[in-house]
Amino acid sequence: MFVELVIVTHVMDAITFWAQNVTDDSAVEKMANLLSEKCPTSLNLFGRPDPQKLYGALFSADHCWHRCKVQQQSANNFLVSSVDYGNVEIVSRSNLVELPEDLQSAALAKKYKFWGFHVSSEQDSSHFLQGKSFLQNLILGRKLRIYKKSVCFDGTIQVQAFQGNLNIGEEVLKLKFAKVSLPGSRPFSPPVQKDPPRLWLHKGVDGCPEVDKDITSALDRMPKLRPAFSDHSQPIKEKNSFVSVQSAGSALKKNVALVKQPDLMCLEEDVQQLFSMVTEQELSQTQRVREEVGEKTKQIEKMSEENRALKQHIDYLENQVKEAREELKTEKQECQRKIALMDKHLEKVVGDTFSRLAEKVDSLRRVRERNPCTTAEDKLLESITFVVNDRVISPLTTEKLDLAWEEYSQAQEKLRTFQAENAAIVMEKQSVYKEDLEDLVNSRNGLHGVLLAVMDEFLLEVEELPVNQRIESLAEAGSSLTALFGSFSMEDVGGKVFEQFLDWKRKKYQISSNIHQATDHTLNTLCSWASNISKFFCLTDKTPLALKDLPEEVDNLLKQVELDLSKELDYTLKEQDDQRGDVVFQAFSKVMQLIEKEKSVLFGIREKCSQIALFKKEASLWESGTPKADRLHSVKQRIKTLHLQLRWKLVEEGCLQEAEELDLPEILRKKEEIAETRSALFQEISREKEEYRRLSDLVKGMFPELPLLYPDVDINSYMCSDGLLLKSLDREMFDAEPMKDLSRRRPLVCTEFLGQKVVLKGYSVDEESEVKMLEQAKQFHIAQSQEPSSLSPLLALFFGKSDPLVYVMVPHFSNGSLRAVQRASPLTHSEAGKVMRGVAVGLQSLHAFNITHGSLHPNNVFVLNREQGIVGEYDFTKTPEQRAADSCMVAGGISLVAPELFHGLTPTSASDMYAFGCLLLWLHVPDFGRPVDSNIQIEDLNGLQLDGKLQSLLTKLLVGSGRLSAPETLMDKYFLSFEA
């Protein structure tokens, strides 16, 4: 028995379905692609469809194209059946297209029916629909194993279907959605022979008509099926034939029993001969009848096919005739409708004409009543006149001012260069450069006076110019033009664009005037005609007009009036689009370029005025001469005095402490005096810093010679450290408390400075490392000034006078390190996100100045109020490589060292971002025990139950290459949620 595996595509009723062979999946997909590619561009069906031809139809169920055959047509709607799926739908003509020959291939789906069953209810009954729904839920879209039994003449294949071990037909039968109808199930037996034996023998030999009758009746009872395979036998016919012979033999034996005993042997021989002859005749007759039935069956099948084709052709011709009649009827109705509309139109053609003319005249009247100065072209012409004629040019003294300012700037630059070259000369050799310095200063002062004089001339000339008013007017003109014409081009459009625009404007005005005159002329003619008609039809008028005085060409006059009105209205509409023309747009671009150019000149004049005002204000402060460092000297003297007092008071306190009898009141009083002296000393150091800042600003501005004039105050040292280095500070000035738990690597003490609790970090340096340390500290200090809320500030830097250390002063964050906070009270996920966002901001500022931190770990990140993260400073005496190799670069069980550093690469901003990602992971998963390497995948973080946004960010940070930068990290979805 032939077994096949199919997938069900459509269910028709409780026992009938369509299915595709599972081996045709690629063919089905290929056919779907071809249909989606070719059907949208194919021609729609024209005329009547061919029932034997395949067409492409767009089914509304899935909005896809299917191959189908047309089953029925009604006007422009067609009932089509898909040959590849079996489903049926009604489509319109617009959704039915012709298919090329390469798509006219065999169907990909076949129609199947359960063998031995028929539907037990009418098609429209609820029981029938329930059976269809049951089978559809059971097998639709699923794979079945089918065993072919036979094929009907309409191509339906009768099968037994199984889903696993489940017999689908039996399931349908159990629910009484079908009844059994097996071939040959009705009782069948040959006719009983009641004649005498002799007559039986005669009929047994010549009984072909009876056999034919039996076979024919048996065939009538069989369903009209053909075998699924050509080698199947026909057991029914053979069985019947055998029964007939067997019956004849038994009857013959009964007759033999009646014969007398002497003739028994002879009769037995005759019986045997007759039995053998009858058997041979029966078998040969049966075979011949079987062959004749087969031939007749083939003839019947052929005739049925021809009859079916003829019927389909007849139906096709009848449908074409019916469609032609309907089209003829429709065309006839359309002609009648048009004739009726024409008759109706002719009845009121005069009224419609005058109504149409009245509407156009009213529209034209409103158009002419508008102010012509409001058009875009007129506004453009007005702006061109305003910009060109009222243009403001630069003052005549501008070049003179620029030249004087340039000479003054060069003199200042010479002084700065001279100061840089002689900065290393000690104070004792000041006479070596004193004369040259005086010459440079005198030259600069002379040019300074010339510059002030030229500035006065420039300001007098500018006072006569309406600079601010002109800027406002130009801005207003530019805004109005931009609102009318849109954006403009900065390309050069030539110098004659305004002349071209004026010529175009003049020609346009001439054309417009001609059109207006033609319209006025035809309207006046129409008014005269109307006046004459009025006089002619007035019966009370004593001087009526004669019929010959009326114009004959009234229709032409009305047509001309309508033509002139339409022409003027169309021209008015066209005028609105002319502003987009090349000439108009070029003129608009040119005038906008002039506006921008003049605004640039005016802004330059205003900027020069601001610079002059600032310059003169600074110059007025030093009219008496070069600034002096007297105030700084006084502050330094007070610092020296207070320092000596502090040292003496500390000695006195020490003596009191070492006395045999302690005088506690005196000790307390001495401590108060020491505290007051220390506070006064720190205040003076703060004033000293302000004085240095003031002198540094003067050096950067008008007086670059100050470091050479006052070498004893060492302004250059302050400027080189960007105000960080304070030489007046000393370790012994502070009442410091050692921080033993944090002093493993370097001396750390906690103290107060100007009312703020600070930490002094001591670094041991030599002459070479001192310069590098100062440079690194300065870079960090500059970066911190750009982002003060996310980087730990450097308050001061000074050298110890009694020990070989350099001290860095930073704020004291009590138990504020990230490790301490996590140990005491771990941050929530929301708090951790806010803190790490601040850390990312701090890294962004450092990386913007090309600074690699290299030492980002839990002890060097501080937390304020559990919501603000601050990046701490690093060891300025070490290189980034040395800082990254420190043993403290761990967080829990996670190494903070980027994988590339193990391969000998130099730390970069990317390695900082790797440490940042590890810290972020540690805050959310503190017990993460295995080291994170460059090969981390998303799967490694899946079991940690992280937030989706956080997990996505970590996979972009903890990678070997292509990590997110600090700005990109801040723009990630995870940190955007904490931006507020």
LUMDREN-373862 format. One record per residue (C-alpha): x, y, z. Coordinates in steps of 0.05 Angstrom, whole numbers, plus 5000, padded with zeros to 4 digits. Layout:
REM residues N
XYZ
...
This chain:
REM residues 980
500050005000
502850694979
504451135040
505251895035
506652455085
502653095073
501053745108
493853985109
492454675078
484754705075
478754335102
472354305060
467853865103
468253315155
471452815108
474653245053
481053655056
486753935014
494053785029
501053875002
506553365001
511853535054
517253435001
514454034963
516354555015
521754864972
517154864911
511655214952
516455744977
519355844907
512255914878
510356424931
516556844915
515156814840
507957014850
509757604896
514857834845
510857764780
503557854799
503858594819
506558774750
502258284709
496358494667
489358454697
484457954669
480758234608
474257944585
471857264607
476556774641
478556084614
476255554665
482155104646
487355644656
491055854719
490656584742
493856984798
489057234852
490357694912
486757354971
484257825025
485257295079
492857355078
493957915027
498257434985
498057224912
495656514896
494856104834
487655934823
482255714774
475956114763
469755714785
464356234773
463556964750
458557494770
459558174736
466658384758
467057894816
469957194809
469456574852
476456274850
479555644880
486955604898
490455014865
496255034914
492255074979
484954914962
481655514995
476155894958
474856644956
471157174916
475857694885
474758294841
477458374771
482758854796
485558304840
485757774784
491757764736
494357344678
499956854693
505756694645
506955994618
512355834669
507155894724
502055454689
505054834722
501554274760
498054424826
502054354891
495954134931
491253544922
484253404945
483452814993
477352445021
476851915075
475751235042
469250895057
465551495086
460352005065
457752625101
451952475146
448353155141
446353705092
451554225073
447954815105
446254465170
449554615236
451653895242
455453955177
458954595201
460654265267
463853685230
467954145186
470154555247
472053905284
476453655227
479454345216
481654395289
484353685287
488653685224
489254385193
496654585186
498953905213
502453315180
498652675164
500751985141
495951755087
494851095052
491951164982
485950704968
483150974901
482051584858
475351874838
473852114768
474152844791
481252734816
479552664890
484052154924
480751684974
485451535031
486151285102
489451835144
493351765208
496252275256
501351865294
497151245315
490551635311
485851435254
482752095233
476851765197
474951355258
475051995301
470252325252
465851705252
465651675328
462552365331
457452175277
459852705229
460252165174
457351485156
460550855129
460050745054
465150205035
465349934964
461849244959
458949295028
451849125003
449848385000
451448064934
449847354911
448547024844
441446804824
439046144852
438045584800
431245254809
430744894743
431644144734
438643874727
438343784653
436044494643
441444724692
446644384649
444244744589
443945404625
450545274658
453945224591
450045774557
449246214618
453246804593
447247274593
446147104666
453347214682
453247874645
447248074683
450347894749
456748264734
452948874708
448648894770
454848834813
458149394775
452049824784
452549724859
459949914861
461950644867
465050974806
472350904826
478650724790
484250354826
489850744856
494850254824
494149884759
496049204787
490249164837
485748564827
478148564827
476248054880
468848164873
468247914802
472747314813
468947114875
462247144838
464846724781
467446194828
460746164865
457046034800
461445454781
461145164851
453445194849
453244844782
457744284807
453544154869
447144124829
450243634781
452343174837
445243174864
442642924796
447942394791
445342094856
438741924822
441741524767
441540774773
447640394799
449540044734
450540694699
454141024757
461240974731
459341224662
455441794691
461241984736
465842034676
460742464639
459942904699
467443014706
467943194632
461943664635
464643984700
471444104669
468344404607
463644844646
469345104689
473645274630
467845624595
466146014658
473246244668
474146454596
467446804596
469047164660
475847404633
472547654568
467048014606
472448334651
476248594591
469848864559
467949214624
474849524627
474449784555
467450054567
469850384631
475350734593
470350954540
465651214594
471351594627
473451904561
466352094543
465352384613
471652814605
469253054537
462253184564
465253564623
469553984577
463654124531
459454334591
464954794616
465755094547
458255184542
458155524610
463955954589
460456174525
453956294563
457556724614
460957114558
454157234525
451157434591
456957904606
456458214536
449058334547
450358654615
455859094584
451259294527
445759444577
450559864619
453060254559
445960384537
444160644605
450361084606
448661374538
441561514560
444161844624
448962284584
443462494537
438962674595
444563074627
445863434561
438563604554
438363844625
444664244615
441964574552
435864794590
440065234637
446465354597
445266114595
444066154670
450165714685
454466144640
452566794673
453166484743
460166234726
462066924699
459267254761
463566804807
469866954767
468467704766
467467684842
473967314851
477667794806
474768394843
477568124909
484367994878
484768704850
482669004916
488768714951
494669184965
499869044911
505569234959
504268594999
506668124945
513067744957
516668064898
514968764921
517368594991
523768334961
524668964920
523469394981
528768995020
533769064964
532869814963
533569845039
539869415042
543469724983
541870454994
542370485071
548470055078
553270195136
560670125121
566470035169
569370675199
575270965162
579670885224
578470125228
584769955190
588770455231
585970155295
587569445273
594769655255
595770005322
592869415360
597368935321
603569335337
601669375410
600268615412
607068485381
610468915433
606868525488
608967875456
616268105455
615768245529
612767555543
618267225502
623667625538
620567455605
620466705588
627666715565
630267075627
625666745679
631366295703
636266865718
636966965792
635467615825
642867795836
643867835760
637868285747
642368825719
644068375660
637068465629
634669105663
636569575607
633469135553
627169055595
626469805603
627169905528
621669395514
617169695567
618170405541
616770185470
610469825493
608170435532
609170885472
604970425429
599870385485
598971145481
598271125405
593070565411
588970965461
588971565414
586771145354
581370825398
578571515414
578271685340
574771035325
569671135380
568071845355
566771575286
562570995311
558171465352
555471755287
553471055261
546770745280
549970065293
544769755340
538770025302
541669785236
542869095264
535669045288
532969295221
537268805182
535068235227
527768415217
528568465142
532167795139
526867455181
521067715138
524667495074
526266815102
518966725122
516866875050
522266505011
525265995059
532665845063
537666175018
544165964983
551066244999
553666104929
555866694887
550166904841
553767464804
553668214808
547968334759
542667934794
539068564819
538868854748
535968194723
530768194777
528668914760
528068734686
523968134704
519568554749
518669074694
516668554642
511968224691
508668894705
507669014630
504568324620
500068424680
497769104653
496168814584
491968264616
488268754660
486669204600
484068614558
479568394616
476969104627
475469174552
471468524546
467568674610
465869374584
463469064519
459068574558
456269154599
454469534535
451068914507
447168824572
445069554570
442569494499
438768864516
435569214574
433369794531
430769324477
426368924524
423669534560
416669634531
415670304565
421970624535
419971154484
426271064443
427070314438
432770004399
431669644334
433068894327
438769044279
442269464333
443368844377
450068474367
449467794335
455767444363
453467414435
456166714446
463166914423
462867524469
461167094529
466766604512
471767174505
469667474572
470466804607
477166694573
479967374595
477467284666
480566594671
487066844641
487667404692
485966944750
490866414727
496266944719
494867184790
495866474816
502066394774
504867034806
504866684873
509266134845
514066614810
517566744877
520666054869
523566234801
530966264789
531367024781
527267154844
530966634885
537766894863
535767604881
533367364948
539866984961
543967584940
540368074987
540867565044
548367505032
548868265035
544868275099
549267745132
555568105108
553368765135
551168455201
558068145207
561268835197
556569145248
557868585299
565268685288
564469435302
560569295365
565568765388
571269265377
567569775418
566769265475
574169085472
576169815471
571769955532
574869375570
581869575549
580970305569
577870095636
584069675653
588670215627
585270735671
587070335733
594470395718
595071095691
600171255745
604870705722
606369965725
602969565782
607369425842
607968815888
607869215952
601468895977
604268205965
610668386001
606568626061
602667986062
608967576059
611967976116
605767846159
606067106141
613267086163
611767426229
605666996244
609666376227
615066566276
609866716329
606666046317
613265676323
614866046388
608065906418
608765176399
615465166436
612165496496
606564986496
611664426493
615364706553
608764746592
607164036573
614063796597
613964186663
613963786728
607664126751
602564206695
598964876693
592664656657
589465356652
595865626622
596365046574
589165156551
590365896543
596665756502
592865266458
587665806445
593166296426
596265776380
589465656347
588366406337
595366506309
594565906263
587966166237
590866856225
596766546189
592266136144
588066766129
594367126107
596466546063
589566586031
590567326019
597467165990
594066685941
589167235920
594967725909
598567205866
592167095827
591367855816
598667925792
597967315748
591967625713
595968255702
601767855673
596967495626
594068175607
597468845602
603768745642
607768115622
614068435651
611968375724
615667705738
622168055716
620768685754
619268305819
623267655816
623367605892
615867425895
616666865843
610266985804
612366465752
612065895802
604966065819
603066115745
606565475725
602565085776
596065435757
595465725828
596365045860
603265135891
603465525957
610665605980
608765956046
605465326073
609364846116
607764176149
609264446220
603864986213
598264466218
595464146279
595263466244
592762786267
596062176234
591461706196
594761056214
589760606180
590960946113
598461096120
601160436094
603960726029
605361456047
604561926107
597362156113
594962656166
588262976178
587763706197
583864346186
585264916137
580965546134
575365196171
575364586126
577463886145
582963666098
587963096087
595363216074
598562676031
606162656032
610162425971
617662315970
620662615906
627362805877
628863375829
626762985767
620362685794
618563355826
617663685758
613463095732
609163105795
607763845790
605863765717
601063185731
597963545790
596964165747
593563765692
588863435743
587464115775
585564425708
581063835691
577763885760
576264625750
572164435689
567963925727
568464105802
562663675824
565363005799
572963055812
576263115880
579263825884
586563955898
586464515950
593964645952
600864355940
607064545981
614064295999
616064086069
621564516097
623464036153
622563386113
623963186040
616663106022
611663445976
604763506007
598163505969
592163796006
585363485989
578563496024
577262966077
571362506062
569962166128
568261436114
566261676045
570161196001
565960725960
568860115995
567260406064
560060576043
558959876015
561859566078
557459986125
550960046086
550959806013
547960265961
541260095930
541059975855
538160675844
543460995889
549060605854
546660855787
546861585810
553761505842
556761165782
553861695735
557962215774
564161775766
562961735691
562362505688
569062565724
572462075676
569462455618
572863095643
579662745652
579362405585
577663065551
584663315573
587962655551
588962435623
588761695640
586861585712
589560875717
587760805791
580160745793
578460285851
573460285910
578260665957
579161225905
571861355890
567961775942
560561815956
556862445979
549962386009
549261695976
547562015909
553762375884
560062015860
566862365860
573162095827
579162175873
586162405853
591661905839
599061845857
602262405817
609162105826
607461485786
606161355713
599461055690
602860385680
605360385752
598560595779
594960045740
599759515768
597959695840
595259135883
589159545904
586059485833
580858975856
573659015878
571358395915
573357815871
573658235807
580158475777
579759205755
585759145707
583759145634
585658505596
590058875546
594659115602
596758395615
599458385543
604058975556
599759525526
599660235556
593660445598
588760885561
581961185572
579060515550
582460155608
579260675655
572460495625
573859755636
575159895710
568860315712
564759735684
567759255736
565959735792
558859795765
558259035764
561258975834
556059465863
550259045836
553458355846
558258415905
559457665909
561357585836
567057105847
570356955781
574957465745
572057835687
576357785624
576058055553
572057455528
565957595570
559457455534
552257635548
551156915570
556057025628
551557555657
544857215643
544656835709
545957455751
538857725746
541058415724
536758975697
536158935622
539159625610
544759505659
546558835628
546659155559
551359705584
556059205618
556858795555
559259425520
564259595575
567158915593
569758735524
576658665496
575959215445
571059735422
568859945492
564360535502
567661195518
565561615578
560962075536
557861475502
556761135569
553161755596
548561735535
546761005547
539560845565
541560605634
544661275655
539561705619
534461455669
538661785726
539862435689
534462805728
